[in-house]
C-alpha cells in the first residue's frame, strides 16, 4: 500500500508529560483521515510534529515512502504539507491577499507585486470554490471566511496534504456544510486531508478512516464505513458515553434575568440587537438558537457589561444592571463563559492557577491587604483542576500551553464554582470532546436544578434541543420566536433561524 504520509511510532515529550507515546498514523492519497481523541489526548501535538513545529524524541516520518526530517514548517511546506490551525494565524489589519502571500510574496523590480498576488489568490479561490474577497481586511470578514483564507494559504504554498485542526469549532452549521463541500473538492483534486476532531458526526459524515488516540497512545485505526459513532466514542473515552442528557422537567420560579427593549450597536455603529425582549427564570435553561451574526454576541456582551447598550434595560433579580462595569455585573451575580475563550476568557500568559481566580483574586482568601496569597490561589486552582478534569502538567503551566478544550474546561470551572444566580454560557462546549460535553451538560443542568438561571447560546442545534427548557430564536437582532424543545424539531428551528415565523411560535419581539 502506498501512503503519502506515514508517522511511525512517534514519541513526543514535554517536561513532565509524554504527549505522544508510540503513535502510528498512515495517510492514503485522496482520503480524509480523521484523528480522534479527547481534549489533551495529543492530537494537535502529533500534527505539530508532522508540520515541523515540534521535533519528536523517537519515531520516523515518511512522505511518499521516503524518510524525511521535518525541522520546521518551511520544510513541511516544501514537502507539500500544509496546516490549518484551530486558532487562525492571521494578521487582522492585513488584507486577505497580504495574509495569504506573507512570506511568499511575488516581486517585480524588487517590490511586492500585489496586483498579481490578488489575481493569483482570486484564481485559486475560484478554482476551489472558496469564494473570498481578495482585497477585504481580515478584521472585516466572518470566522468562516477567515478559515477559507487559512486554507488558501496552504494551497498557495502548494500543499498536497492538508491538516485541519478542529476546523468546525468556530463555524455555524451553514459554514460547516460549506467546509465539507470544500474538503470534497480538495479530495477530488487529488489532495489528502488529515482531520483533527472529536466530533463524531463529522467523522461519520466526512472521513474514510479514523485513527483514535487516548492519553497520548494510539488505540486503533478503523474504516469509518465499518464502525459507528458509539463504537468510536468508546474507543476515544475508554467507556460507554451517553449522547443524550437525562434531566427531569424544569421547575421555573421567579424571573432572574429580564431584558426589555434592548438596543445594541456594534463597533461599526450598526444596530445588532433591536428592541429585544427576553427573560430567564430561576431553575430553567433558556437556549438561544440562531445563525452567527444575528446579534447573539452583542446581546451577551451588553448583559455582561462588555458592550454598551444604546437603550433598553437589563435587570437581574429586580436590580437594574444596564451598562454597569463587567466587575459590577459579576459581583451582582452573573457568571460568563465567553464565546472566545482566548480573547475574553483567559490571560494566556498567566498560569492556569492564576486564571482560575480572575474573577475573585481581589477577595479573601486570595488577597489580604492588597497582597495576593498565592498559596490559597493555587490551592483553590488545584481543587478545581481535579474536580473538572482540566488536564495540565501543573497549576503553574501557562494557560496558552493547554489544549483548547482544557482551556475551556478551566473557564467553566471558574465560572460555575462561583455559583452565580445567572450563568451565561456562550458556546460552552466549543472545542470539547464527547466525554467533556456530557460532563458540561450535566453541570449546567445541575446549576438549573440548584435553582440557578442559565442562558445558553449555541450554534449546535442538538445541544440547544438537548438541554434547553425553552428556546428563543434570534434573527436580525430580535427574539422572533420562543418554542419548547418538546414541541419543535431541528427543521422548524432551522426555518425560524432563517427568519421564517412558524404559526405556533408567536412573535416575541
Phi and psi in degrees as a GROMACS rama.xvg file:
@    title "Ramachandran Plot"
@    xaxis  label "Phi"
@    yaxis  label "Psi"
@TYPE xy
-89.9502  129.236  UNK-2
-116.348  143.639  UNK-3
-79.27  -32.1144  UNK-4
-138.246  135.955  UNK-5
-130.926  128.114  UNK-6
-115.54  114.931  UNK-7
-117.189  119.175  UNK-8
52.454  48.6852  UNK-9
-75.2672  131.922  UNK-10
-124.894  126.143  UNK-11
-130.6  126.263  UNK-12
-116.749  147.316  UNK-13
-122.91  164.856  UNK-14
-52.4794  114.286  UNK-15
81.5615  -0.0207283  UNK-16
-139.172  134.075  UNK-17
-100.438  104.726  UNK-18
-78.983  -38.6939  UNK-19
-130.313  131.03  UNK-20
-128.597  99.0707  UNK-21
54.5474  55.91  UNK-22
-95.9958  134.783  UNK-23
-121.184  132.292  UNK-24
-140.064  131.189  UNK-25
-124.762  125.824  UNK-26
-107.536  124.128  UNK-27
-84.1424  154.111  UNK-28
-67.1311  133.876  UNK-29
77.7387  19.4194  UNK-30
-118.25  157.336  UNK-31
-101.28  114.022  UNK-32
-110.825  114.423  UNK-33
-82.8505  143.167  UNK-34
-116.361  109.677  UNK-35
-111.773  138.674  UNK-36
-177.97  163.046  UNK-37
-68.3229  171.698  UNK-38
-59.763  130.448  UNK-39
78.7607  9.96843  UNK-40
-74.3887  -17.9173  UNK-41
110.716  13.1266  UNK-42
-63.7681  -54.7913  UNK-43
-65.3522  -35.7979  UNK-44
-59.1955  -46.5207  UNK-45
-59.7587  -42.8951  UNK-46
-73.5528  -29.5104  UNK-47
-68.0951  -27.7893  UNK-48
-67.512  -44.5758  UNK-49
-64.8288  -33.0908  UNK-50
-87.1834  -1.42305  UNK-51
87.2769  6.98061  UNK-52
-78.2317  -28.414  UNK-53
-125.105  153.222  UNK-54
-108.777  128.674  UNK-55
-75.9179  151.214  UNK-56
-76.0478  -34.9834  UNK-57
-143.732  165.01  UNK-58
106.609  173.439  UNK-59
-134.285  142.553  UNK-60
-117.342  132.278  UNK-61
-123.663  140.748  UNK-62
-121.803  120.578  UNK-63
53.4272  39.758  UNK-64
85.7583  -10.0353  UNK-65
-101.53  131.571  UNK-66
-62.2929  137.525  UNK-67
-133.711  156.936  UNK-68
-118.932  100.484  UNK-69
-91.6584  95.0833  UNK-70
-85.0695  -20.6495  UNK-71
-162.856  169.818  UNK-72
-60.3795  -27.0034  UNK-73
-63.9067  -39.0447  UNK-74
-64.9819  -42.2498  UNK-75
-59.0344  -44.9889  UNK-76
-60.1779  -42.4301  UNK-77
-63.9008  -28.3282  UNK-78
-86.2422  1.10241  UNK-79
84.9709  24.292  UNK-80
-110.311  124.385  UNK-81
-123.882  153.679  UNK-82
-131.762  129.833  UNK-83
-101.686  106.246  UNK-84
-76.0827  154.394  UNK-85
-61.5882  -45.4758  UNK-86
-102.601  112.127  UNK-87
-58.9188  143.306  UNK-88
-101.917  68.4747  UNK-89
-123.233  149.396  UNK-90
-96.8957  110.331  UNK-91
-61.5842  -38.7245  UNK-92
-74.6367  -12.6878  UNK-93
-81.269  159.569  UNK-94
-78.5668  170.165  UNK-95
-54.9656  -49.2201  UNK-96
-62.3519  -45.4411  UNK-97
-60.1187  -37.829  UNK-98
-68.0451  -40.5841  UNK-99
-68.2742  -37.9919  UNK-100
-90.5642  -6.0035  UNK-101
-53.2107  119.593  UNK-102
90.382  -12.9724  UNK-103
-133.851  42.5275  UNK-104
-71.4086  130.364  UNK-105
-74.4821  137.344  UNK-106
-120.511  154.45  UNK-107
-140.14  120.036  UNK-108
55.1093  39.3383  UNK-109
82.0372  -0.518148  UNK-110
-116.747  152.456  UNK-111
-65.4717  125.415  UNK-112
-90.573  82.9985  UNK-113
-67.0267  -32.8086  UNK-114
-64.2515  -45.0735  UNK-115
-65.3687  -39.9313  UNK-116
-61.3158  -43.194  UNK-117
-62.0237  -40.338  UNK-118
-63.0436  -45.2567  UNK-119
-61.5319  -43.6386  UNK-120
-65.1727  -42.6407  UNK-121
-65.9406  -39.6643  UNK-122
-63.1988  -43.3396  UNK-123
-63.2196  -42.619  UNK-124
-61.0182  -45.9713  UNK-125
-66.6196  -37.9126  UNK-126
-61.536  -39.7731  UNK-127
-100.686  7.41131  UNK-128
66.3368  32.3597  UNK-129
-88.3464  -18.9342  UNK-130
45.6066  71.9176  UNK-131
-118.791  155.593  UNK-132
-91.2276  107.591  UNK-133
-62.1326  -22.7622  UNK-134
-99.537  -4.79564  UNK-135
-72.3124  149.385  UNK-136
-83.8653  145.349  UNK-137
-56.8383  -40.02  UNK-138
-67.183  -13.681  UNK-139
-102.224  3.54835  UNK-140
-116.013  160.417  UNK-141
-70.5384  166.76  UNK-142
-60.8412  -42.5767  UNK-143
-61.2085  -38.4401  UNK-144
-70.0404  -36.3241  UNK-145
-61.8805  -37.5159  UNK-146
-63.5731  -38.892  UNK-147
-61.434  -35.4971  UNK-148
-63.6143  -42.0596  UNK-149
-61.474  -40.4662  UNK-150
-64.3342  -43.4323  UNK-151
-63.4419  -33.842  UNK-152
-57.5546  -43.6499  UNK-153
-69.965  -40.3277  UNK-154
-67.6444  -37.1001  UNK-155
-60.3907  -30.9334  UNK-156
-90.8874  7.72712  UNK-157
84.0191  27.1602  UNK-158
-65.9591  134.169  UNK-159
-104.863  -25.4848  UNK-160
-116.471  123.243  UNK-161
-114.966  129.155  UNK-162
-101.695  120.296  UNK-163
-105.842  115.069  UNK-164
-97.1403  105.95  UNK-165
46.7197  58.3201  UNK-166
-68.7548  -20.5762  UNK-167
-103.158  7.37253  UNK-168
-57.9481  -33.7972  UNK-169
-114.779  16.4413  UNK-170
-101.441  152.763  UNK-171
-78.032  164.44  UNK-172
-55.5336  -38.6624  UNK-173
-65.1865  -41.9621  UNK-174
-67.1938  -32.734  UNK-175
-64.8007  -42.9156  UNK-176
-60.2261  -43.1256  UNK-177
-64.9369  -38.0681  UNK-178
-63.2471  -40.5498  UNK-179
-58.7774  -42.7445  UNK-180
-62.9158  -39.591  UNK-181
-63.8069  -45.5041  UNK-182
-62.192  -40.5628  UNK-183
-63.902  -37.4082  UNK-184
-69.0219  -34.3088  UNK-185
-66.3567  -42.2828  UNK-186
-63.7704  -39.9617  UNK-187
-62.0825  -27.5582  UNK-188
-81.7973  -2.63915  UNK-189
96.9832  5.99244  UNK-190
-76.3477  166.657  UNK-191
-126.391  144.695  UNK-192
-129.472  134.066  UNK-193
-106.456  123.353  UNK-194
-111.076  105.4  UNK-195
-82.1586  123.682  UNK-196
-162.14  163.77  UNK-197
-128.84  18.1504  UNK-198
-92.5519  107.868  UNK-199
-64.9601  -35.504  UNK-200
-61.9449  -40.2984  UNK-201
-60.3247  -43.1823  UNK-202
-64.4919  -46.7546  UNK-203
-62.7996  -34.0572  UNK-204
-79.6515  -33.3513  UNK-205
-118.572  -32.2459  UNK-206
-88.5254  152.866  UNK-207
-90.8766  -45.937  UNK-208
-133.682  165.363  UNK-209
-143.828  128.068  UNK-210
-103.543  128.367  UNK-211
-106.756  130.134  UNK-212
-122.57  143.424  UNK-213
-134.447  122.151  UNK-214
51.3606  42.755  UNK-215
87.0225  -8.04464  UNK-216
-107.841  141.974  UNK-217
-71.0266  126.069  UNK-218
-97.3961  -49.5961  UNK-219
-170.924  159.782  UNK-220
-121.821  126.286  UNK-221
-128.431  154.581  UNK-222
-80.0792  125.174  UNK-223
-61.4196  -36.8238  UNK-224
-62.7477  -21.3579  UNK-225
-103.684  11.2395  UNK-226
-130.356  -174.552  UNK-227
-135.508  164.576  UNK-228
-61.3332  -39.3802  UNK-229
-61.3554  -44.0082  UNK-230
-65.5967  -41.2722  UNK-231
-64.3383  -41.1096  UNK-232
-61.0205  -42.2774  UNK-233
-65.3629  -40.001  UNK-234
-62.6562  -40.9638  UNK-235
-70.2284  -45.4244  UNK-236
-95.7916  -24.3775  UNK-237
86.4451  13.1763  UNK-238
-158.618  168.024  UNK-239
-71.5842  140.027  UNK-240
-122.93  139.895  UNK-241
-89.8869  133.647  UNK-242
-92.3117  -5.64338  UNK-243
-125.187  135.323  UNK-244
-90.1057  120.206  UNK-245
-78.9394  132.003  UNK-246
-153.06  149.303  UNK-247
-81.0222  161.682  UNK-248
-59.0984  145.454  UNK-249
-68.1514  151.615  UNK-250
-125.709  74.3632  UNK-251
-63.3721  143.818  UNK-252
-121.042  -130.611  UNK-253
-69.0833  155.797  UNK-254
-72.5118  126.103  UNK-255
-96.1387  -50.1815  UNK-256
-111.742  131.713  UNK-257
-133.485  120.555  UNK-258
-111.212  124.343  UNK-259
-126.869  125.043  UNK-260
48.432  42.2961  UNK-261
-78.2076  132.767  UNK-262
-123.719  130.891  UNK-263
-137.426  134.436  UNK-264
-106.353  151.201  UNK-265
-83.8832  -173.939  UNK-266
-65.8299  -17.042  UNK-267
-94.1129  8.55992  UNK-268
68.5553  24.1907  UNK-269
-94.0241  132.453  UNK-270
-67.0225  120.998  UNK-271
-111.679  -30.1949  UNK-272
-118.058  125.419  UNK-273
-126.44  103.957  UNK-274
49.9194  46.6002  UNK-275
-84.9739  138.14  UNK-276
-121.974  136.058  UNK-277
-160.688  145.279  UNK-278
-138.133  151.301  UNK-279
-134.311  128.755  UNK-280
-100.592  159.261  UNK-281
-60.1275  136.013  UNK-282
81.5697  22.879  UNK-283
-143.83  155.528  UNK-284
-110.497  117.889  UNK-285
-102.411  119.894  UNK-286
-96.3897  137.332  UNK-287
-105.161  115.755  UNK-288
-101.715  146.626  UNK-289
167.355  154.34  UNK-290
-71.666  139.859  UNK-291
-52.6667  139.219  UNK-292
97.547  8.10919  UNK-293
-102.374  21.1961  UNK-294
103.472  0.450634  UNK-295
-61.4619  -46.3528  UNK-296
-62.5624  -43.96  UNK-297
-66.2997  -35.3519  UNK-298
-62.2092  -50.582  UNK-299
-61.4513  -43.1184  UNK-300
-66.1243  -34.1845  UNK-301
-68.7254  -40.947  UNK-302
-64.7198  -39.9635  UNK-303
-88.7046  1.2649  UNK-304
85.4588  7.23221  UNK-305
-84.9316  -13.009  UNK-306
-145.104  137.337  UNK-307
-75.5662  133.923  UNK-308
-84.952  139.325  UNK-309
-74.1242  -39.9624  UNK-310
-162.57  173.242  UNK-311
92.9107  177.009  UNK-312
-132.438  148.951  UNK-313
-119.842  119.496  UNK-314
-118.068  133.011  UNK-315
-122.01  118.662  UNK-316
50.7956  45.6849  UNK-317
67.3417  12.4586  UNK-318
-110.745  130.093  UNK-319
-73.1308  116.581  UNK-320
-114.17  14.5837  UNK-321
-57.9573  126.568  UNK-322
61.6008  22.7219  UNK-323
-72.0804  161.973  UNK-324
-68.2255  156.347  UNK-325
-53.4889  -39.6963  UNK-326
-65.1859  -42.256  UNK-327
-63.3521  -39.375  UNK-328
-63.7378  -44.5947  UNK-329
-59.4381  -47.2411  UNK-330
-68.2252  -19.2894  UNK-331
-75.4716  -15.5566  UNK-332
117.522  32.695  UNK-333
-114.933  129.5  UNK-334
-105.816  144.789  UNK-335
-137.349  113.615  UNK-336
-95.1744  103.55  UNK-337
-75.2612  157.308  UNK-338
-64.0024  -38.889  UNK-339
-110.701  101.781  UNK-340
-63.3315  -34.1955  UNK-341
-80.9867  -34.5555  UNK-342
-77.8552  -42.5259  UNK-343
-119.476  -9.67527  UNK-344
-103.79  -23.4618  UNK-345
-138.445  154.324  UNK-346
-100.852  103.505  UNK-347
-61.7279  -28.3855  UNK-348
-94.1132  3.8353  UNK-349
-85.3275  158.317  UNK-350
-67.6614  161.488  UNK-351
-65.6194  -30.8086  UNK-352
-62.9066  -44.7014  UNK-353
-64.372  -37.7713  UNK-354
-64.7511  -27.6053  UNK-355
-67.838  -16.8195  UNK-356
-120.73  22.5981  UNK-357
-58.4587  -29.3042  UNK-358
-87.9178  -14.247  UNK-359
-132.758  6.59943  UNK-360
-60.0822  -24.4176  UNK-361
-90.598  1.31111  UNK-362
-105.329  161.069  UNK-363
-69.3944  146.15  UNK-364
-91.0954  10.487  UNK-365
-81.2289  -15.808  UNK-366
-143.195  135.515  UNK-367
-134.573  127.112  UNK-368
52.1485  43.7422  UNK-369
64.9854  19.3321  UNK-370
-116.94  131.419  UNK-371
-72.4099  135.908  UNK-372
-101.56  90.1341  UNK-373
-66.5369  -27.427  UNK-374
-60.5123  -45.9396  UNK-375
-70.3897  -37.165  UNK-376
-60.6047  -49.3605  UNK-377
-75.9298  -25.8058  UNK-378
-64.2892  -47.8753  UNK-379
-63.0425  -43.8957  UNK-380
-60.2433  -41.9138  UNK-381
-61.8982  -39.7231  UNK-382
-62.1072  -45.7511  UNK-383
-68.284  -38.5908  UNK-384
-60.6605  -42.3956  UNK-385
-67.9646  -45.0508  UNK-386
-66.2473  -37.1647  UNK-387
-103.455  8.53145  UNK-388
54.3775  48.7709  UNK-389
-82.8384  114.919  UNK-390
-88.5842  107.674  UNK-391
-144.66  145.945  UNK-392
-57.0414  -37.0562  UNK-393
-164.747  172.802  UNK-394
-70.6314  -13.8214  UNK-395
-93.8516  -1.51478  UNK-396
-70.3833  138.307  UNK-397
-66.7875  143.857  UNK-398
-58.1374  -34.4922  UNK-399
-66.5271  -17.9841  UNK-400
-82.3306  -12.5471  UNK-401
-81.6907  155.222  UNK-402
-65.017  159.404  UNK-403
-56.2519  -41.5207  UNK-404
-66.6022  -37.3859  UNK-405
-74.3221  -30.0717  UNK-406
-60.183  -43.2495  UNK-407
-64.3419  -42.5212  UNK-408
-63.2409  -33.9102  UNK-409
-64.9461  -42.6862  UNK-410
-63.9911  -45.5633  UNK-411
-61.8394  -40.9915  UNK-412
-60.2949  -46.8134  UNK-413
-61.1792  -43.727  UNK-414
-76.1343  -41.7181  UNK-415
-71.6646  -33.9459  UNK-416
-60.8854  -28.5503  UNK-417
-74.939  -8.78597  UNK-418
50.5418  57.6667  UNK-419
-71.5145  155.167  UNK-420
-65.473  -36.5145  UNK-421
-122.295  122.156  UNK-422
-109.613  116.579  UNK-423
-98.56  117.16  UNK-424
-114.37  101.447  UNK-425
-98.9994  112.278  UNK-426
52.678  52.6867  UNK-427
-66.6354  -22.6606  UNK-428
-109.326  13.1473  UNK-429
-60.7168  125.577  UNK-430
81.0381  10.7448  UNK-431
-103.319  151.409  UNK-432
-82.85  172.017  UNK-433
-61.73  -36.4764  UNK-434
-66.6283  -42.6807  UNK-435
-69.2501  -37.3532  UNK-436
-60.3087  -45.5524  UNK-437
-56.4439  -44.338  UNK-438
-64.9529  -44.862  UNK-439
-66.379  -43.5375  UNK-440
-58.0706  -42.921  UNK-441
-63.9144  -36.1524  UNK-442
-69.6179  -39.1233  UNK-443
-62.8407  -41.9664  UNK-444
-67.7339  -35.6103  UNK-445
-62.5171  -40.7258  UNK-446
-62.4493  -43.3757  UNK-447
-58.1357  -45.3266  UNK-448
-70.4055  -17.6766  UNK-449
-83.3175  1.34319  UNK-450
92.2626  14.2646  UNK-451
-86.9687  156.336  UNK-452
-95.9626  133.729  UNK-453
-124.722  126.108  UNK-454
-110.241  114.327  UNK-455
-106.79  124.131  UNK-456
-113.515  120.462  UNK-457
-149.655  146.438  UNK-458
-92.9863  -4.3943  UNK-459
-88.7576  105.665  UNK-460
-63.3664  -35.9618  UNK-461
-66.0122  -32.4501  UNK-462
-67.7533  -45.1432  UNK-463
-59.5891  -46.0097  UNK-464
-68.308  -34.2148  UNK-465
-74.1534  -43.1464  UNK-466
-115.531  -7.70331  UNK-467
-76.8164  146.921  UNK-468
-94.4273  -25.1112  UNK-469
-146.935  142.511  UNK-470
-120.778  124.294  UNK-471
-102.875  134.078  UNK-472
-105.566  121.786  UNK-473
-99.2649  131.035  UNK-474
-144.208  128.196  UNK-475
52.2307  42.0557  UNK-476
81.8331  3.39506  UNK-477
-122.294  154.848  UNK-478
-87.4307  94.6546  UNK-479
-85.2399  -17.0146  UNK-480
-163.341  150.88  UNK-481
-128.406  130.723  UNK-482
-134.969  160.675  UNK-483
-94.0611  135.494  UNK-484
-55.2947  -32.8458  UNK-485
-75.5013  -10.8773  UNK-486
-118.337  16.6773  UNK-487
-141.481  178.588  UNK-488
-145.216  176.923  UNK-489
-65.6791  -29.8225  UNK-490
-65.5185  -46.899  UNK-491
-64.1722  -42.7147  UNK-492
-61.1486  -40.8347  UNK-493
-60.0565  -41.1457  UNK-494
-64.7039  -44.0781  UNK-495
-61.9143  -41.3161  UNK-496
-63.7927  -25.0292  UNK-497
-87.1697  1.87997  UNK-498
102.447  3.37664  UNK-499
-86.1363  129.092  UNK-500
-91.4989  112.814  UNK-501
-72.897  148.934  UNK-502
-58.2696  -39.9228  UNK-503
-84.1117  -8.43893  UNK-504
-104.677  104.807  UNK-505
-72.5181  158.257  UNK-506
-70.4847  122.254  UNK-507
-101.567  3.05591  UNK-508
